[in-house]
Amino acid sequence: MQTQLSAELLSTEQGQEADHILRRCVHCGFCNATCPTYQLQNNELDGPRGRIYLIKQLLEGQADGEIAREHLDRCLTCRNCETTCPSGVEYNRLLDIGRERVESLVKRPLHERLLRWLLLQSVPFPKRFAVGASMARKVRPLLPKVLRKAVPPRVAAVGQWPAAQHTRRVLLLDGCVQSVAAPEINLATARVLDRLGISAIRIPNGGCCGALNQHLSSAESAAVFMRRNIDAWWPYLEADSPDRVEAVVSTASACGLQVKDYAHYLRFDKDYAEKAVTISEQVKDVSELLATEPVARVISVAGSQARIAFHAPCTLQHGQRLTGVVEGIMAQCQFELTTVKDSHLCCGAAGTYSIFQPVLAEQLQANKLMVLQAGSPVVIASANIGCLLHLRQDATTPVKHWIELLADCLVPK
């Protein structure tokens, strides 16, 4: 694709990156064939190719800012297009640049700005989010439908965390939403790892991975979270540290993907660039860790022979490119996996997407639940807290994290 970016923009790292990505696009349109929003809207501007043109026009000073914002907002950031693209276009990087440019050019309506501010001031902070969720549950009937559906249910007390007694140790990320809405996921992970001779270490001064801020075009505040996490995790990664761990493990695929991208987001930060590279290399989705462990040995066959529908989050299959890893582990443990049609398509959760784009999110959710429940599973399993909570809203089948299913079937000690 030919570009005509200004010399001033091309003198910046962001401008050079955008120009490089734009020039890789050959207009083939293969991306539209797998884009969830293009399939729903049948509008060129609601597919990756159209959005790439809009971003090009934005950067060249030719686009209508409000039209561009409307169609960029509708993007799920699912990265399905990147999996499909034969030219290796890094659409997600370009989308970040385009969204930042839109935010600088066009002022959002007051109600949108207030809602975005509220989310940024609450969701990434577990204590604030817990208080907010508790208050929201009390006034749920008074909330707008989109917020009413997003309120997480009350969480029962979880069991005792296994003692850190093994030589092998990993750092297990608590997360923000997950630590409040589903703390049982990490407890289940710690139990499974404990049975495999690995201690899961938690640290109190870690925090949100920064994904929410990044996706809402608040790059500076996202970087603050990234730096804080690096400072908190670094003592566990230094070669001579007595507390050294072998990996940083995430049970939320969206968070894991964000941390794997730290090296990119902080590449120009002279104080954190090198550490960010190390962090990105050390982080693993829990499925990556368990794929190399003898998990089947600690799972009871009698307990695991159940019919499961696995929903592969976009951040797992298109972002981290870990397609089939969870399914392989589940199959080894003799779970029966149903066939899920169009498993590459997004469920509509996509962080805060279901709040800002409720109509599209509900359509995607309905489509996903239809194919997940078509095989009459006893449970739907996922690998990301956002997808899990989104699917639970209207599923008639229980929805859990897949690691919980393993923990439920552990051979008694």
Stockholm file with secondary structure:
# STOCKHOLM 1.0

chainA/1-413         MQTQLSAELLSTEQGQEADHILRRCVHCGFCNATCPTYQLQNNELDGPRGRIYLIKQLLEGQADGEIAREHLDRCLTCRNCETTCPSGVEYNRLLDIGRERVESLVKRPLHERLLRWLLLQSVPFPKRFAVGASMARKVRPLLPKVLRKAVPPRVAAVGQWPAAQHTRRVLLLDGCVQSVAAPEINLATARVLDRLGISAIRIPNGGCCGALNQHLSSAESAAVFMRRNIDAWWPYLEADSPDRVEAVVSTASACGLQVKDYAHYLRFDKDYAEKAVTISEQVKDVSELLATEPVARVISVAGSQARIAFHAPCTLQHGQRLTGVVEGIMAQCQFELTTVKDSHLCCGAAGTYSIFQPVLAEQLQANKLMVLQAGSPVVIASANIGCLLHLRQDATTPVKHWIELLADCLVPK
#=GR chainA/1-413 SS CCCCCCHHHHTSHHHHHHHHHHHHCCCCCHHHHTCHHHHHHCCGGGSHHHHHHHHHHHHTTCSCHHHHHHHHHTCCCCCHHHHHCTTCCCHHHHHHHHHHHHHHHSCCCHHHHHHHHHHHHHTTSHHHHHHHHHHHHHTGGGSCHHHHHHSCCCCCCCCCCCCCCCSEEEEECCCSHHHHHCTHHHHHHHHHHHHTTEEEECCTTCCCCSHHHHHTTCHHHHHHHHHHHHHHHGGGTSTTCTTCCSCEEESSHHHHHHHHTHHHHTTTCTTTHHHHHHHHHHEEEHHHHHTTSCGGGGBCHHHHCCEEEECCCHIIIIISCCTTHHHHHHHHTTCEECCCTTTTSCCSCTTTHHHHSHHHHHHHHHHHHHHHHTTCCSEEEESCHHHHHHHHTTCSSCEEEHHHHHHHTBCCC
#=GC SS_cons         CCCCCCHHHHTSHHHHHHHHHHHHCCCCCHHHHTCHHHHHHCCGGGSHHHHHHHHHHHHTTCSCHHHHHHHHHTCCCCCHHHHHCTTCCCHHHHHHHHHHHHHHHSCCCHHHHHHHHHHHHHTTSHHHHHHHHHHHHHTGGGSCHHHHHHSCCCCCCCCCCCCCCCSEEEEECCCSHHHHHCTHHHHHHHHHHHHTTEEEECCTTCCCCSHHHHHTTCHHHHHHHHHHHHHHHGGGTSTTCTTCCSCEEESSHHHHHHHHTHHHHTTTCTTTHHHHHHHHHHEEEHHHHHTTSCGGGGBCHHHHCCEEEECCCHIIIIISCCTTHHHHHHHHTTCEECCCTTTTSCCSCTTTHHHHSHHHHHHHHHHHHHHHHTTCCSEEEESCHHHHHHHHTTCSSCEEEHHHHHHHTBCCC
//
